[in-house]
Amino acid sequence: MALNSDPRLEIEAHLRERTGRDCVYVPSGRFGLYVALRAWLTPGDRILMSPVDDDVVLFTVLAAGLRPVMAPLSLADGNIDPDAVPDATWSSIRAVLTTNLYGLPDRLPELRAHCDALGLVLAEDAAHALHTDVDGRPVGSWGEVSVFSLSKHAAGVGGVIAFDDAARRDQLVRMRDDLVLPRSLRVRASDTLRPRAGAILERLGLRARMRARRAGERRGSHRMPLRPRELEAAVRNAPGLEPFEPWIRVDKHDYRLEQRPQALARTVEHLRSLEQDRAARVRGVERLLELGVATGALRDGEPTALFRVPLIVEDRDTAARALEAAGHPFHYVYDPPLDDYTGTAFSENSPAPEAARWWARHVLPVDPLLADPAIAALRALPDAVRSANPPDAALRPGTSPP
């Protein structure tokens, strides 16, 4: 693939080749999700989504002026269980937002069929699923619109919106350009100093302390503080990014800034080596399956290139401390489920919440690229790292434990 003068165009070309869709580069995945929801939906629309998802996604949905409706969860993969969604819910929503949690795909053929039958928009959050295929089609090619995050698999910057209607490209580019912010003089000065400062901090052992300070935005929890009174005011002023800035920017304060040319160039290089990344992830998944505690969706078929491998363990917190002590970061845990986190003021609760509560409490996401140190740490904890069995309340009739 020839290098374009604008690296954003080459990034778009990589994702266009992957999905078969037209693509628009955006400064972050959450920014792209906001633009996609605003372009395809109308404020006041109700959107079905998983309760086991990033809180930033929830706040992005709210910023778009939408009403989140929490879906029942599949114990096998932590994604939406289409069969458990009540008919009344299907008839009340305007769209479905997938999760593709950790790279395990949503049941996309079934969701696509439901959306086609009911005239709903299928929006794919493909942040975790750059390498994932379903029935020979990549995640990101099933919905009217999908959003990728390049800071995950590609270890790059920004995101990409992929969409099935090429006539929408000009609209999406205009929306992006209207919302993106330039890098201020202060930010550009920080960009210049960052590589040198980073090397110094690494030598002094302070980088971990800086990461911990950023993590303080969540105050020792897997969820950021909700601040319901302030959030109520923001919802009254939706749609718009500005009212929701305190929530959407968490973990990524530059989510709507123009990206640095150097970072864009590195992203292009990472995308050119995706096959090596895919192969390394498959090897890591194979190794982690040896622990015997992976979620049910991974027990059959060939290993796939996941973003994280969801292990389902009895004592997740003890296992997580062991991982962190071994140098494995403990991220991407969505506990408690979003409807328990927000209550009915900001979302409609799932009709079957126990499966999501159980999953959120027991899932241990492990980076397949760090499989060997993770396995060494977890094998030392046989009591904590054993399969957790869900309570009967988490099982639908006719289902079995994952």
N, C-alpha and C positions, 0 to 999 in steps of 0.2 A: 504494500500500500504506500503510495507516494506521499511525502510530507507536504501538507498544505502550508501556506504562509500563516494562516491562522490555525493554531493547534486545536481550537474548538471544533473546527470543521473536520479534522481528522478523527477526533473523539466521536463526533456524530457519525462519521463514516463507519467506525468500528461497530457501534451499536446498531446502525442501520444494517450492516452485514449480518449481525447476530440475529436481529429480530425480523428482518424483512419489512420494517416500518420506517417511515420518515422520523427524524430525530432532531431535537433541539437541545443544545447544551445549556445548562443552568448552573449557578454558582454552588448549589448544594441540593441534596435530595429533598430536604424538607421544603426548600424554596420551590423546587419542581413540583412537589405534591400540591402545594398551595395553588400554583398556577394551573395545574391540571384540574383540580377540583373547581376552581373558579370558571374555567373555560367550559367544562362539560356539565356543570350543575348550577342550580339557582339557589340563592339564599333561602333557607327554610326547608330545603329538601332533607329527607331522612336517609341516612346511609348506614348500611349494615357493615359492621366491622368486628374484629376479634377483640375480646377483652384482655387478651394477653398480647399486648403490643406496647410500643414505646409511648410514654406519656406525651412526648413531643408530637407524635402523630395525632393523638387526640386533640392537642391544642391547635394543630394546623387545621384539622377538620373544623373545629369551632371557629377559627379565624376566617375560614371560607364561608361562614354563616350557616353551616349545616348542623343537623341534629344527629349525633351518633346513636346508633341502635346496636347494643351488644348482642352478639350471636352466641349460641351454644358452641362449645368447643369439642373437637375430636381429641380423645385421649391418645390416639395413635401418633399424632403429629403436632398437636398444639394449634392447629388452624381451625377455621370455621367448619362446623359439621352441617352440611346443607340439609341432610335428612332430618335433623333435629330442629330446624328453623320452623316455627309454626306458620301455617298458611296465612294467618292474620298478619304476621310480620311481613311475609313476602308481599302481601297486597298493599302494605303501608309505606314501603320504601321506594326510593327513586334510584338507588345505586348500591353496589357492593364494592367494598374495598378489601382486597386480599392482603395477606401478611407474608405468606411464603416463609414461615418462621425458620430462621437459621439456615435457609436454603431448602428445607423440605417444602414441596409445593402444596398449595391449596388444591382442592379437588376441582381443577379448572374446567374439565369437560362438563361436570355437573353444574357448576356455577354459570358457565357460559350458556348452557341449555336453559336454566332458570331465567337468566337475564333476557335471552332471546324470546322466551315464551311470554314474559311479562313486560317487555319493553324497558328494561332497566339498563343502566350504564354499569359496565364492569371495569373498575379501575384497579390496576395491579400495582401494589407496592413491591417492587423487585429489588429492594435494597440489599437483601440477603441472598439473592438468587441469580446472580449473574451467570452461573454455570449450570443452572437447573433446566432440564427439559421434561416435558410431559407429553406422552404419546408422540414423540418425535418432533414436538414443537417447543421452542424455548419459552420459558416464563418471560413475559413482556410482549408476547405476540397473541395473547388470548383476549385481552380487553380492548375497549375503545381507546384506552390510554394506559400507559404504564410509566413508572418512574424508577430510575436506577440511581444508586448512590455509589460514586466511584471511590469514596474513602474507605469502602469495605474491601471487596475482593481485589479491586484494581490498585489499592494502596495509593490512590491518587487524590485529586481534589475535584469537587463539584459533582454534578449529576447530569442525567439525560432524561428528557421526556420523549418517549416513543409513542406514536399514535397512528391510527389506521386511516385517518382522513387527511391526505396531504394538503387539502385546501385550507386546513387550519394552521398551517405553518406560519403564515404572516401574522395571524392573530397571536399565536404563542410567542413569537419573537417580540412583538410590540409589548405584550404584557411583561415579558422578561425585562426588556429594556426600560420599561417604565418603573419597575420595582427594584432593579439592581442599584446598588449604591457604589459610588467610586471609592477607591482607597484613599483616605485622607492623607495629608502630609505626615501626620503623626504615625498613622498605620504604615505608610511607606518607609518612614525612618525605622520603625520597628522591624519591617521586612528585611531591611539592609543589615540590621544588627543581629537578627535572629540566628543565622548559622554560626556566627562567632560566639554569641552568648550561649547557644545550645551546647557547643563543644566545651566551654568553660564550666557550665553547670553539670555536664556529664562527668567531668573530672572531679568536681567537688561533691558529687553525689546528691545534688539538689534537684535534679529533674523529677525524681519520684515525689519530692516534697511539693513541687509545683503542680504535678498531676493531682496529688491529694487535695491541694487547695481548690483546684477546679472542681474536683468531686464534691467539695463542700457545698456546692449549689444544691445538692440533693440531701445535705445534712445527715450523712450516714445512712440514708435510706436508698432503696432502689427507685423510689419515686421522688420527684421534686416537691417542695411544699405547694399545696394546691392554692392557698390564699383565696378562699371562696368569695369573700366580699369584693376583692379587686377583680376576680374573674367574672363575677356577675356584671360588673361595670363594663368589662371588655366585651362580653357577649352582647350587651345592649348596643355596643358600637360596631359590631360585626356587620358585614365583612370588612377585613382590613388587617394588614400585618402589624401596624403600629400599636393598636391596643393590646396585642398579644405578645409584643416583643419580650417582656420579662420571662415568658414561658417558652416561646419558640427558640430563643437564642441559647438556652441552657445546653452546655457541653460544646457549643459551636457559635461563638459570638460573631463570627464573620460569615454567617450562613447566607447573607444577601450581599456581600461585597464582591466586587470584581476580583477574579482570581489572578494571582501573580503569573507573569509569563513563564518564569522558571518552573513554577509548580505545574502549569499546564503542560509544559514540555516533558516533565517527568511522568505525568499521567499518560501521555502518548506512549512513552517508552514502556510503561507497565502494561498498557493494553496490547502492545506488540508481543508481550511475553505471557499472555494469558494461558496458553497451553501448558507452559511449565507450571504455572500456579495451579491450574486444574489438576495436573498429574500429582503434584505434591499434596494437594488436599485429599485426593482419592487415597493415596498411601496412608495419610494420617487417619482418615476415616476407617480404613481397614484395620489399622493398629488399635484404635479405640474400641472397635467392635469386639475385640478380644476380651474386654472387661466384662462383657455379658450383661450390661445394664443399660444399653442404648434403648431409646424409645421404640415402640412396636413397628413404626413405619420403616425402620432401618433393618429389620430382621430378615426380610425377604428381598431377593433381587441383588443386583450388583451394587457395590458401594458407589456413591456419587460424591461430587466435589462440593462439600458443604461449607458454608461460612463458619458455622459452629456445629459441633456434634452434641445433640441434646441427650445427656445421660439422665436417667430417672433414678434417683438414689434416696434412700431412707432418711439420711441426715445430711441434707444439702449444705447447711451452714458449716458443719465441721469439715466436709469435703472441700468447700470453697476456701476455708482458711488454709488448708493444706496446699491447695493449688497456688494461692497467693504467696505462701511461704516458699514455694518452688519457683517463683518468678512468673507464674501464669496470671495475667490480669483477669479479674472476675467482673465481667461486664455483661450487658445484654440480658439482664434478668428483669422480668416485668411482673413484679410482685409488690402489692396485691393486684388482682385484676382491675381493669379500669373502672368497672361499675362499682366495685367496692371502694375504690379510690375516690371517685367523684360523687357517688350517690346519685339520686334521681334529678338533682338540680341541673346537671350538665350532660347527662346521657340517659338513655333508656336501658334498664337493667336486662341482663340475659334471663330468659325463662328457666334456664338450667345452670345455675352458677357454680355448682360443686365441682364440676370437671375442671373449670378454669382455676378455681382455688387450689385444687390438688396439684394441678400441673405447675402453677406458679410457685408453689411451696417446695416442690421436689425436683424441678428441672435444674440440671447443672450443665450449662453450655461450655464446651471445651473446644479450643481452637485446634483444628486438625494439624496445623503447621507446628504446633507445640505438643504433639501427641506423646513423644517419648518422656519428657519431664513430667507431663501430666499423669501418665500411666504409672511412673515410679512413685509419685506422691500418693495416688489413689489406691494403689495396691497395698500400701502400708496401713490402710484403714478399712479392713474388711467389714467391720460392724456398720460403719457409716455408708460405705459404698456397696450397698446391696439393693436389689430392686425394691422399690416402694410399690405396694399394692394399693390401688384407689379404694376409698370407701364405697359401699354399695350405692350411696346417693349420687356418686359421680358417674355411674354407669347407666346408659340408656338400656331399656329392655332389648335383649338380643345381642348386646355387645359383651365383650370379654375384656379383662384387664390388659393394658398395653404391655 
